[in-house]
Amino acid sequence: MDWQTHARRLAADVVRPDSRWHEPLADTPRHVFVPRWWENLDGVWELRDGTADPEAWMRAAYADRTLVTRVGPVHADLAEPGAIVTEGKPTSSSTLPGLVVSMYRHAMINDDSRVLVTTGTGYGTALLCRRLSDQLVTSVDVDPYLVGVARERLASIGLSPRMASADITGPLPGAFDRIVSTVSVRPVPASWLAALRPGGRLVTTIAGTGLVLVADKTRDGGAKGRIAPDAAGFMRTRHGDDYEHTTGEVWEKAQASDGDQVSTSPYPLLYVPDSWEVMSMLELLAPSIDHRVAQVGDERTVWLLHQDGSWARATAVGFLGSPTVHQGGPRRLWDVLEKIRHRLNREGGLPVYGAQVAIDPDGTTTLSRGSWTTTL
């Protein structure tokens, strides 16, 4: 199987030939780490087996795209041939290579840096091991199966970083110059600050947003940094086999109930995850909203759901029609969203990207830009 040709093409697509990441991308067999994956077709997850179609396997593995390897508790490695999953959200994946490299670049990794990374399939760990000595790399995941199989696949290509099964929001196995997390957190775990060496750097994303947080450890044990200008999104940290599903009862009400308030929005209908900037601002102000969307013919509906019982449903015909909005529960979620859109319309932008970040030793994280400030 001529995977090297595909890997070299991927490297050329992602970085310049003189980049220090070109050789790791060109020399790392990504297909080894993703022998099976899930494809989403019209809301249904279908299993793909690389060995059953090697040509499709090479196309998928060496494209700059994310490959989902786990939906809910069901890992593609362990699924029955031809399996289909009709419910659940992705819980593990092989992140698109370009984004992995972007996160590493934000970390400004030196040749002698000791680095902690998150495992997933192990492909990102392999890239870092190719860039550094594998003895400088520690890779952790909350899922013991993922750690075990990644260790085997790394060993099969001659790499042996330190591997550990650990909740990344808890105590970390060692001291590090860099921490790069491709799972999102809120706030930054205090254990990261304890594990960072003086002057060390952490790179992660804030859960539920597209915000890449880059911060350097300060003498007081906290950290200071910024929100990067580019956007990225990763799965949230989880502490068990699957994410908790907390909006089921709210969803039942939100589908058809008139709610406590009915209004007409002045803005075209927006499915919030389609806008990185708006989604990030909304998540900072009203964390953990569950976004859903459906379309029947020309009629499109979006929902905002929260575990506290708050919900909003907005429906419009076509993309330019004025949405009718129903809201219920203790908070008016759509009103929060519209305040954000008013600000965006008035100022031409939102203050989230480029914001300064200050992190206290206990992990309390404050973002600020101009007169705007918010604490996670």
Secondary structure, DSSP 8 states (H G I E B T S, - for coil): --HHHHHHHHHHHHS-TTSTTHHHHHH--HHHH-SEEEEEETTEEEEEEGGG-HHHHHHHHTSSS-EEEEETTEEGGGS-TT-EE-S--EEEEE--HHHHHHHHHHHT--TT--EEEE-TTSHHHHHHHHHS-GGGEEEEES-HHHHHHHHHHHHHTT---EEEE--TTS--SS-EEEEE-SSBBSS--HHHHHHEEEEEEEEEEBTTS-EEEEEEE-TTS-EEEEEEEEE----B--SSSS-----HHHHHHHTT---SEEEE-SS----GGG-HHHHHHHHHHSTT-EEEEEEETTEEEEEEE-TTS-EEEEEEESSSS--EEEEESSS-HHHHHHHHHHHHHHHSS-SSTT-EEEE-TT--EEEEETTEEEE-
